[in-house]
């Protein structure tokens, strides 16, 4: 069994986008990031131009030496010319060194700013975006793609300009020395330009494919590392290795195609100018022999032509790097162009209206709420339809339903992890769509069935749910409520760092820390998605006893799978067919609702189910 590789939602349009887009227009989108350091970049480009033009002076010195001191057998003149050549070489090297120094620091700053901007934007994007995009694709955009952009700004961007000016200046110098030989050297210009245009179109497509494949490969590596226990537990290391090998071979094939394209353009760019130089050498030698051309002029002409070999030969890989940078820019802005979560205004299609004044607390209310995932077909039935539910202030409501009925999705609407399609949700009479998210999420605390812990200490993980300034007393109270006293027995107590995703802890320990994180700030509203599913019977009873005290002071919505969790709540809501089918106490629903009684039956095995709805 191989693991399927996820692809981006935007991938089907990649080829058309790559064929239609202009590399120059795409790269111009980098200007806002480059603008703050433009002075140093322009200075560096000017220094590089001066350095290149300094190199073009060397053939003129050689012409003077051959036609002057060498022809006149003047040793002093030869030594003076040699000194001039040495000084020109040193000047060229120093100027290129200065150029490198000028661009190193500012471009590292540009890369850091772009990476920070990408990270900030990712934090503001809705959960629906992260559901669609593979994590490896996002990682490759924040690492490999930004490295390509820094390299482009440091080298190809400057030298496309510098080498272009150098080639033009060299051509002018050669034409001024001898226009006949100059026309011979210019003969390959048209075929070289046509080759470059064809190369750009083809290379852009292959470069995009390679960078997307790097993202897919990153995804597989990341998932394999995070899922190493599953892979080892089921003995799937060979199938995972095959899946990785297939992706690696695919990427290798794409990279080889890039290499073949680059080899082809280099073959043309190197061969045609070399043939032109050879023809100019033969023609020039004949003309020197006939007395039509001085030996110094021929030496200077050929030296200038040879000085232009590097600028001409570099065109191929400079264009390749520019296309890769354009593709990296395209991929970077694919993420930045995604609309972030709004600050507080109601989403399109939601009946938000103006919020009612808070006044007397009215608790948590769902009013004719409908929800369909943004990527679902427009004609598909909504997952949630006409949800009407009222949780009174200080009341705890258990939410019960069959697996896949949408319980987790309903709870995710309260902190606006997803936006309602229509209808509205209010907290104490205020529409949450009109509340700033920061304010909303300060009022509502959440704990999910699958707890997520970060690679920090136990204490930092718990206090992540508290406002700045929370201290040791808040931490201890939250750990006590969640029955997470095991934290004190860890090697460094609550300062012990947990592994990535908290995998160094058991499932029950992770779940208790997530519950502690939810209650540490004494939230006004509490949303718990089956927070006790991984606990053993004795620990569950102890947590429930402590949690009852917390629930007495908050308004809570609790997704419940076990009857013991249901008994924590004052009332129970049954979710069925995307609607609230019944509301009442546990005993009332057991007596009067057959579906609820079946779900609560031990024979149905409901107590062991886990939530697998989206």
C-alpha positions as CSV (number, residue, x, y, z in Angstrom):
1,X,0.0,0.0,0.0
2,X,1.4,3.4,-0.9
3,X,0.3,6.6,0.5
4,X,-1.5,8.9,-1.9
5,X,0.2,12.2,-2.5
6,X,-2.0,15.2,-2.0
7,X,-2.0,17.9,-4.7
8,X,-2.9,21.5,-4.5
9,X,-6.3,22.7,-5.4
10,X,-4.7,25.1,-7.8
11,X,-2.7,22.5,-9.6
12,X,-5.1,21.8,-12.5
13,X,-4.5,25.4,-13.8
14,X,-0.8,25.4,-13.3
15,X,0.1,24.6,-16.9
16,X,-2.2,27.3,-18.4
17,X,-0.9,29.8,-15.9
18,X,2.7,29.1,-16.6
19,X,2.2,29.3,-20.4
20,X,0.2,32.6,-20.2
21,X,2.2,34.5,-17.6
22,X,5.0,36.9,-18.3
23,X,8.2,36.3,-16.3
24,X,8.9,40.0,-16.1
25,X,5.4,40.9,-15.0
26,X,5.5,38.1,-12.3
27,X,8.9,39.2,-11.0
28,X,7.8,42.8,-10.8
29,X,5.6,41.7,-7.9
30,X,8.8,41.5,-5.8
31,X,9.3,45.3,-6.0
32,X,7.5,46.2,-2.7
33,X,9.9,43.9,-0.9
34,X,13.0,45.2,-2.8
35,X,12.1,48.9,-2.6
36,X,13.5,49.4,0.9
37,X,17.0,48.2,-0.2
38,X,16.8,49.6,-3.8
39,X,19.6,52.1,-3.1
40,X,22.2,49.3,-2.3
41,X,21.0,47.1,-5.2
42,X,21.2,49.9,-7.7
43,X,24.7,50.8,-6.3
44,X,25.7,47.2,-6.6
45,X,24.5,47.0,-10.2
46,X,26.4,50.3,-11.1
47,X,29.6,48.9,-9.5
48,X,29.2,45.6,-11.4
49,X,28.7,47.6,-14.7
50,X,31.9,49.6,-14.0
51,X,33.8,46.4,-13.2
52,X,32.6,44.8,-16.4
53,X,33.5,47.8,-18.5
54,X,36.9,47.9,-16.8
55,X,37.4,44.5,-18.2
56,X,36.7,45.8,-21.7
57,X,39.5,48.4,-21.3
58,X,42.1,45.6,-21.2
59,X,41.8,44.8,-24.9
60,X,42.4,48.5,-25.7
61,X,45.6,48.4,-23.6
62,X,46.7,45.3,-25.4
63,X,46.1,47.1,-28.8
64,X,48.3,50.0,-27.6
65,X,51.0,47.6,-26.4
66,X,51.1,45.5,-29.6
67,X,51.0,48.5,-32.0
68,X,53.3,50.6,-29.8
69,X,55.9,49.3,-27.3
70,X,56.0,45.7,-28.8
71,X,56.3,46.9,-32.4
72,X,58.9,49.5,-31.3
73,X,60.7,47.1,-29.1
74,X,60.3,49.4,-26.1
75,X,60.8,47.3,-22.8
76,X,59.8,50.3,-20.6
77,X,56.5,50.6,-22.5
78,X,55.8,46.9,-22.2
79,X,56.4,47.0,-18.5
80,X,54.1,50.0,-18.2
81,X,51.4,48.3,-20.2
82,X,51.8,45.1,-18.0
83,X,51.4,47.3,-14.9
84,X,48.2,48.9,-16.4
85,X,46.8,45.4,-17.1
86,X,47.6,44.3,-13.5
87,X,45.9,47.3,-12.0
88,X,42.9,46.9,-14.3
89,X,42.5,43.2,-13.2
90,X,42.8,44.2,-9.5
91,X,40.3,47.0,-9.9
92,X,37.8,44.6,-11.6
93,X,38.2,42.0,-8.8
94,X,37.8,44.6,-6.1
95,X,34.7,46.1,-7.7
96,X,33.0,42.7,-8.0
97,X,33.9,42.1,-4.3
98,X,32.3,45.4,-3.3
99,X,29.2,44.4,-5.3
100,X,28.9,41.2,-3.4
101,X,29.3,43.0,-0.1
102,X,26.6,45.5,-1.0
103,X,23.9,42.9,-1.8
104,X,24.5,40.2,0.9
105,X,23.0,41.8,3.9
106,X,20.0,43.6,2.3
107,X,18.9,40.5,0.4
108,X,19.1,38.3,3.5
109,X,16.7,41.0,5.0
110,X,14.4,40.8,2.0
111,X,14.2,37.0,2.3
112,X,13.5,37.2,6.0
113,X,10.8,39.8,5.5
114,X,9.1,37.7,2.8
115,X,9.3,34.5,5.0
116,X,7.8,36.4,8.0
117,X,5.1,37.9,5.7
118,X,4.2,34.4,4.5
119,X,4.0,33.0,8.0
120,X,1.8,35.9,9.2
121,X,-0.5,35.4,6.2
122,X,-0.7,31.7,6.8
123,X,-1.9,32.4,10.4
124,X,-4.7,34.6,9.1
125,X,-5.9,32.2,6.4
126,X,-9.1,30.3,7.2
127,X,-9.2,26.7,8.2
128,X,-10.8,25.8,4.8
129,X,-7.5,26.9,3.1
130,X,-5.4,24.7,5.3
131,X,-7.8,21.8,4.6
132,X,-7.1,22.1,0.9
133,X,-3.4,22.7,0.8
134,X,-0.7,20.1,1.5
135,X,1.6,21.2,4.3
136,X,4.7,20.2,2.2
137,X,3.6,22.7,-0.5
138,X,3.5,25.5,2.0
139,X,6.8,24.5,3.6
140,X,8.5,24.5,0.2
141,X,7.2,27.9,-0.6
142,X,8.6,29.3,2.7
143,X,12.0,27.6,2.2
144,X,13.1,26.5,-1.2
145,X,11.2,29.1,-3.2
146,X,12.4,32.0,-1.1
147,X,16.0,30.7,-1.3
148,X,15.6,30.8,-5.1
149,X,14.3,34.4,-5.0
150,X,17.2,35.5,-2.8
151,X,19.7,33.9,-5.3
152,X,17.9,35.6,-8.2
153,X,18.0,39.0,-6.6
154,X,21.7,38.5,-5.7
155,X,23.0,37.3,-9.0
156,X,20.8,36.9,-12.2
157,X,18.8,40.1,-11.6
158,X,22.0,42.2,-11.6
159,X,23.9,40.3,-14.2
160,X,21.1,40.1,-16.8
161,X,21.5,43.9,-16.8
162,X,25.3,44.0,-16.3
163,X,26.0,41.4,-19.0
164,X,23.5,43.0,-21.4
165,X,25.2,46.4,-21.1
166,X,28.6,44.7,-21.3
167,X,27.7,42.9,-24.5
168,X,26.4,46.1,-26.1
169,X,29.5,48.1,-25.0
170,X,31.7,45.3,-26.4
171,X,29.9,45.2,-29.7
172,X,30.3,48.9,-30.1
173,X,34.0,48.7,-29.3
174,X,34.4,45.9,-31.9
175,X,32.5,47.7,-34.6
176,X,34.6,50.8,-34.0
177,X,37.8,48.8,-34.3
178,X,36.6,47.1,-37.5
179,X,33.1,47.0,-38.8
180,X,33.6,44.0,-41.1
181,X,34.8,41.7,-38.3
182,X,32.1,43.2,-36.1
183,X,29.4,42.1,-38.6
184,X,30.9,38.6,-38.6
185,X,30.7,38.5,-34.8
186,X,27.0,39.7,-34.9
187,X,25.9,37.0,-37.3
188,X,24.7,34.6,-34.5
189,X,22.6,37.2,-32.7
190,X,19.2,36.3,-34.4
191,X,19.5,32.5,-33.9
192,X,20.7,32.9,-30.3
193,X,17.7,35.2,-29.5
194,X,15.2,32.8,-31.1
195,X,16.7,29.9,-29.1
196,X,16.5,32.0,-25.9
197,X,12.8,32.7,-26.5
198,X,12.0,29.0,-27.2
199,X,14.0,28.0,-24.1
200,X,12.1,30.4,-21.8
201,X,8.7,29.0,-22.7
202,X,9.7,25.3,-22.2
203,X,11.9,25.8,-19.2
204,X,9.1,27.8,-17.3
205,X,6.8,24.8,-17.5
206,X,9.4,22.3,-16.4
207,X,10.6,24.6,-13.6
208,X,7.1,24.9,-12.2
209,X,6.6,21.1,-12.3
210,X,9.9,20.5,-10.5
211,X,9.0,23.0,-7.7
212,X,5.6,21.5,-7.2
213,X,7.1,18.1,-7.1
214,X,9.5,19.3,-4.4
215,X,6.4,20.4,-2.4
216,X,4.8,16.9,-2.8
217,X,8.1,15.2,-1.7
218,X,8.2,17.5,1.3
219,X,4.7,16.5,2.2
220,X,5.5,12.8,2.1
221,X,8.6,13.3,4.3
222,X,6.7,15.3,6.8
223,X,3.8,12.9,7.0
224,X,6.1,9.9,7.3
225,X,8.0,11.5,10.2
226,X,4.8,12.5,12.0
227,X,3.2,9.1,11.3
228,X,6.3,7.0,12.1
229,X,4.5,5.1,14.8
230,X,1.8,4.0,12.3
231,X,4.3,3.1,9.7
232,X,6.3,1.0,12.1
233,X,3.3,-0.4,13.8
234,X,1.8,-1.7,10.5
235,X,5.2,-2.6,9.0
236,X,4.6,-0.2,6.1
237,X,8.2,1.2,5.8
238,X,8.7,-0.6,2.5
239,X,5.5,0.8,0.9
240,X,6.4,4.2,2.2
241,X,9.9,3.9,0.8
242,X,8.4,2.9,-2.6
243,X,6.0,5.9,-2.5
244,X,8.9,8.2,-1.7
245,X,11.1,6.5,-4.4
246,X,8.4,7.0,-7.0
247,X,8.2,10.7,-6.2
248,X,12.0,11.0,-6.1
249,X,12.2,9.4,-9.5
250,X,9.6,11.7,-10.9
251,X,11.4,14.7,-9.6
252,X,14.7,13.3,-10.9
253,X,13.1,13.0,-14.4
254,X,11.9,16.6,-14.3
255,X,15.4,17.8,-13.1
256,X,17.0,15.8,-15.9
257,X,14.7,17.4,-18.4
258,X,15.7,20.8,-17.0
259,X,19.3,19.8,-17.5
260,X,18.7,18.7,-21.1
261,X,17.0,22.0,-21.9
262,X,19.9,23.9,-20.3
263,X,22.4,21.8,-22.2
264,X,20.6,22.5,-25.5
265,X,20.6,26.3,-25.1
266,X,24.2,26.2,-23.9
267,X,25.2,24.2,-26.9
268,X,23.7,26.9,-29.2
269,X,24.9,29.9,-27.2
270,X,28.4,28.6,-26.9
271,X,28.8,27.0,-30.3
272,X,27.5,29.8,-32.6
273,X,29.6,32.6,-31.0
274,X,32.7,30.4,-31.0
275,X,32.2,29.7,-34.7
276,X,31.8,33.5,-35.3
277,X,35.0,34.2,-33.4
278,X,36.9,31.5,-35.4
279,X,35.6,33.0,-38.6
280,X,36.7,36.5,-37.4
281,X,40.1,35.1,-36.5
282,X,40.7,33.7,-40.0
283,X,39.3,36.7,-41.8
284,X,41.3,39.1,-39.5
285,X,44.6,37.1,-40.0
286,X,44.1,37.3,-43.8
287,X,43.5,41.1,-43.6
288,X,46.6,41.6,-41.4
289,X,48.7,39.6,-43.9
290,X,47.3,41.8,-46.7
291,X,48.1,45.0,-44.7
292,X,44.5,46.0,-44.4
293,X,44.4,45.6,-40.6
294,X,47.1,46.2,-37.9
295,X,48.1,43.3,-35.6
296,X,47.2,45.4,-32.6
297,X,43.7,46.0,-33.8
298,X,43.2,42.2,-34.4
299,X,44.5,41.4,-31.0
300,X,42.2,44.0,-29.4
301,X,39.3,42.8,-31.4
302,X,39.7,39.1,-30.5
303,X,40.5,40.0,-26.9
304,X,37.2,42.0,-26.7
305,X,35.3,39.1,-28.3
306,X,36.9,36.6,-25.8
307,X,36.0,39.0,-23.0
308,X,32.4,38.8,-24.1
309,X,32.4,35.0,-24.0
310,X,31.4,34.9,-20.3
311,X,28.5,37.4,-20.6
312,X,27.2,35.5,-23.7
313,X,27.7,32.0,-22.3
314,X,26.0,33.0,-19.0
315,X,22.7,33.9,-20.8
316,X,21.5,30.3,-20.6
317,X,21.7,29.7,-16.9
318,X,20.8,33.4,-16.1
319,X,17.5,32.8,-18.0
320,X,17.1,29.5,-16.3
321,X,17.5,31.0,-12.9
322,X,15.2,33.9,-13.8
323,X,12.5,31.4,-14.9
324,X,12.8,29.5,-11.7
325,X,12.6,32.7,-9.7
326,X,9.5,33.7,-11.7
327,X,7.9,30.4,-10.9
328,X,8.9,30.7,-7.2
329,X,7.4,34.2,-7.2
330,X,4.2,32.8,-8.7
331,X,4.0,30.1,-6.1
332,X,4.7,32.5,-3.3
333,X,1.9,34.9,-4.3
334,X,-0.5,32.0,-4.9
335,X,-0.6,31.8,-1.1
336,X,-0.5,35.6,-0.4
337,X,-3.3,36.2,-2.9
338,X,-5.6,33.9,-0.8
339,X,-8.1,36.1,1.1
340,X,-7.4,36.1,4.8
341,X,-10.1,35.8,7.5
342,X,-12.0,39.1,7.8
343,X,-11.5,41.1,10.9
344,X,-15.2,40.9,12.0
345,X,-17.6,41.7,9.2
346,X,-20.1,39.0,8.2
347,X,-19.1,36.7,5.3
348,X,-20.9,36.9,2.0
349,X,-24.2,35.0,2.2
350,X,-24.5,35.2,6.0
351,X,-27.4,37.1,7.5
352,X,-25.3,39.0,9.9
353,X,-27.0,42.4,10.2
354,X,-26.2,44.8,13.0
355,X,-25.5,43.2,16.4
356,X,-28.0,43.5,19.1
357,X,-26.8,45.3,22.3
358,X,-25.4,42.9,24.8
359,X,-27.6,43.8,27.7
360,X,-28.7,40.8,29.8
361,X,-26.7,37.7,28.9
362,X,-28.6,35.4,26.7
363,X,-26.0,32.7,26.2
364,X,-25.1,30.9,23.0
365,X,-27.7,30.8,20.2
366,X,-27.8,29.2,16.8
367,X,-30.4,30.8,14.6
368,X,-31.3,29.0,11.3
369,X,-27.7,28.2,10.7
370,X,-26.7,26.4,7.5
371,X,-23.3,25.3,6.5
372,X,-21.7,23.9,3.4
373,X,-17.9,23.5,2.9
374,X,-16.6,26.2,0.4
375,X,-15.1,23.5,-1.9
376,X,-18.3,21.4,-1.9
377,X,-20.4,21.4,-5.2
378,X,-22.8,24.3,-5.3
379,X,-25.8,21.9,-5.8
380,X,-24.8,19.6,-3.0
381,X,-27.0,19.4,0.2
382,X,-25.5,21.4,3.1
383,X,-23.9,19.5,5.9
384,X,-25.8,21.5,8.4
385,X,-29.3,22.8,7.6
386,X,-31.6,25.0,9.7
387,X,-29.8,24.6,13.0
388,X,-31.7,26.3,15.8
389,X,-30.3,25.8,19.3
390,X,-30.2,27.9,22.4
391,X,-27.7,27.3,25.3
392,X,-28.7,29.5,28.2
393,X,-26.2,31.4,30.2
394,X,-24.3,29.1,32.6
395,X,-25.9,26.0,31.0
396,X,-23.9,23.1,29.5
397,X,-25.3,21.4,26.4
398,X,-24.2,18.0,25.2
399,X,-24.2,17.5,21.5
400,X,-24.9,13.9,20.4
401,X,-25.2,12.4,16.9
402,X,-24.1,9.6,14.7
403,X,-20.5,9.5,13.4
404,X,-20.2,11.9,10.4
405,X,-23.3,13.9,11.4
406,X,-21.3,17.2,11.6
407,X,-20.9,17.6,15.4
408,X,-17.3,18.7,15.1
409,X,-18.2,21.1,12.2
410,X,-20.9,22.7,14.3
411,X,-18.6,23.3,17.2
412,X,-16.0,24.8,14.8
413,X,-18.5,27.4,13.8
414,X,-18.6,29.0,17.2
415,X,-15.0,30.3,17.2
416,X,-15.3,31.0,13.5
417,X,-12.8,28.3,12.4
418,X,-15.4,28.0,9.6
419,X,-17.9,30.7,8.5
420,X,-21.6,29.9,8.5
421,X,-23.2,29.7,5.0
422,X,-26.3,31.5,6.2
423,X,-28.1,32.2,9.5
424,X,-26.2,33.5,12.5
425,X,-24.7,32.5,15.8
426,X,-24.9,34.9,18.8
427,X,-23.0,35.2,22.1
428,X,-25.2,37.1,24.6
429,X,-27.2,38.5,21.7
430,X,-24.2,39.7,19.6
431,X,-23.6,38.2,16.2
432,X,-20.2,36.6,16.2
433,X,-19.8,37.5,12.5
434,X,-19.8,41.2,13.6
435,X,-17.2,40.6,16.4
436,X,-13.5,40.9,15.8
437,X,-12.0,37.4,15.9
438,X,-9.5,38.4,18.6
439,X,-12.4,39.4,20.9
440,X,-14.5,36.3,19.9
441,X,-11.7,33.9,20.6
442,X,-10.9,35.6,23.9
443,X,-14.5,34.7,25.0
444,X,-14.6,31.2,23.5
445,X,-12.2,28.4,24.5
446,X,-11.9,25.2,22.6
447,X,-10.6,21.7,23.2
448,X,-10.6,19.2,20.3
449,X,-10.8,15.5,20.3
450,X,-7.4,15.2,18.6
451,X,-5.2,17.4,20.8
452,X,-2.4,19.4,19.3
453,X,0.7,20.1,21.3
454,X,3.7,22.2,20.3
455,X,7.4,21.5,20.8
456,X,7.6,23.7,23.8
457,X,7.3,23.0,27.6
458,X,4.2,21.6,29.2
459,X,3.5,24.9,30.9
460,X,3.8,26.9,27.7
461,X,1.4,24.5,26.0
462,X,-1.2,25.0,28.7
463,X,-0.7,28.8,29.1
464,X,-1.2,29.2,25.4
465,X,-4.9,29.3,26.2
466,X,-4.4,32.2,28.7
467,X,-3.9,35.9,28.1
468,X,-0.5,37.4,28.6
469,X,0.4,37.7,32.3
470,X,-1.1,34.4,33.4
471,X,1.1,32.8,36.0
472,X,1.9,29.7,38.0
473,X,-1.4,29.8,39.9
474,X,-3.4,29.7,36.7
475,X,-1.3,26.8,35.4
476,X,-1.8,24.8,38.6
477,X,-5.5,25.3,38.7
478,X,-5.9,24.3,35.0
479,X,-3.8,21.1,35.6
480,X,-5.9,20.2,38.6
481,X,-9.2,20.6,36.7
482,X,-7.8,18.4,33.9
483,X,-6.3,15.9,36.3
484,X,-3.0,16.5,34.6
485,X,-0.9,16.3,37.8
486,X,1.3,13.8,35.9
487,X,3.1,16.9,34.5
488,X,4.8,17.4,37.9
489,X,6.3,13.9,37.7
490,X,8.0,14.6,34.3
491,X,11.8,15.1,34.4
492,X,11.7,18.9,34.5
493,X,8.1,19.1,35.8
494,X,6.0,21.6,33.8
495,X,9.2,22.9,32.2
496,X,9.6,19.6,30.4
497,X,9.6,20.0,26.6
498,X,7.2,17.7,24.8
499,X,8.1,16.2,21.5
500,X,6.7,17.2,18.2
501,X,2.9,16.9,18.3
502,X,3.3,15.8,21.9
503,X,4.1,12.3,20.8
504,X,6.3,11.7,23.8
505,X,3.1,11.7,25.9
506,X,0.2,9.2,25.9
507,X,-3.0,10.0,24.1
508,X,-4.8,10.6,27.5
509,X,-2.0,12.8,28.7
510,X,-2.2,15.0,25.6
511,X,-5.9,15.2,25.9
512,X,-5.7,16.3,29.5
513,X,-3.2,19.0,28.7
514,X,-5.5,20.2,25.8
515,X,-8.4,20.4,28.3
516,X,-6.2,22.3,30.8
517,X,-5.4,24.8,28.0
518,X,-9.1,25.3,27.3
519,X,-10.0,26.1,30.9
520,X,-6.9,28.0,32.0
521,X,-8.4,31.4,31.1
522,X,-11.7,30.8,32.9
523,X,-13.6,31.3,29.6
524,X,-17.1,32.7,29.3
525,X,-18.0,30.1,26.7
526,X,-16.4,26.7,26.4
527,X,-16.6,24.4,23.4
528,X,-15.4,20.8,24.0
529,X,-15.2,18.2,21.2
530,X,-15.3,14.9,23.1
531,X,-12.4,15.9,25.3
532,X,-12.4,12.7,27.4
533,X,-12.4,10.1,24.7
534,X,-8.8,8.9,25.3
535,X,-9.1,8.6,29.1
536,X,-9.5,5.5,31.1
537,X,-12.6,5.0,33.3
538,X,-11.0,6.1,36.6
539,X,-9.2,9.1,35.1
540,X,-12.4,10.1,33.3
541,X,-14.4,10.0,36.5
542,X,-11.9,12.3,38.3
543,X,-11.7,14.7,35.3
544,X,-15.5,14.9,35.2
545,X,-15.8,15.6,38.9
546,X,-13.4,18.6,38.5
547,X,-14.9,19.7,35.2
548,X,-18.4,20.0,36.7
549,X,-17.1,22.8,38.9
550,X,-15.8,24.6,35.8
551,X,-19.0,24.1,33.9
552,X,-21.0,25.6,36.7
553,X,-19.4,29.0,35.8
554,X,-19.5,28.9,32.1
555,X,-21.7,28.3,29.1
556,X,-20.6,25.1,27.4
557,X,-21.2,23.1,24.3
558,X,-19.8,19.6,24.6
559,X,-19.6,17.0,21.9
560,X,-20.3,13.7,23.7
561,X,-19.9,10.1,22.7
562,X,-20.1,8.4,26.0
563,X,-23.1,8.4,28.3
564,X,-20.8,9.4,31.2
565,X,-19.8,12.6,29.2
566,X,-23.5,13.3,28.4
567,X,-24.2,13.3,32.2
568,X,-21.9,16.3,32.6
569,X,-24.4,18.5,30.7
570,X,-27.7,20.0,31.9
571,X,-29.4,19.2,28.6
572,X,-28.7,17.2,25.4
573,X,-29.2,18.1,21.7
574,X,-29.5,15.3,19.2
575,X,-28.0,16.2,15.7
576,X,-29.5,14.1,12.9
577,X,-29.8,14.7,9.2
578,X,-28.0,18.1,9.5
579,X,-30.6,19.4,12.0
580,X,-31.3,19.4,15.7
581,X,-33.8,16.6,16.0
582,X,-34.5,16.8,19.7
583,X,-33.5,18.7,22.8
584,X,-34.0,17.6,26.4
585,X,-32.4,16.0,29.4
586,X,-30.6,12.7,29.1
587,X,-33.5,10.8,30.8
588,X,-36.2,12.5,28.7
589,X,-34.5,11.6,25.4
590,X,-33.8,8.1,26.5
591,X,-37.5,7.6,27.2
592,X,-39.0,9.5,24.2
593,X,-36.4,9.4,21.3
594,X,-35.6,6.0,19.8
595,X,-32.5,7.3,17.8
596,X,-31.0,8.8,21.0
597,X,-31.7,5.6,22.9
598,X,-30.0,3.6,20.2
599,X,-26.9,5.8,20.2
600,X,-26.6,5.6,23.9
601,X,-27.0,1.8,23.9
602,X,-23.9,-0.1,24.8
603,X,-24.9,-2.7,22.2
604,X,-24.6,-0.1,19.5
605,X,-20.9,0.4,20.5
606,X,-21.4,4.1,20.4
607,X,-19.2,4.6,23.5
608,X,-16.2,3.6,21.5
609,X,-16.8,5.7,18.4
610,X,-14.6,8.6,17.4
611,X,-15.6,11.6,15.5
612,X,-14.6,11.4,11.8
613,X,-16.7,14.1,10.3
614,X,-14.9,17.0,8.8
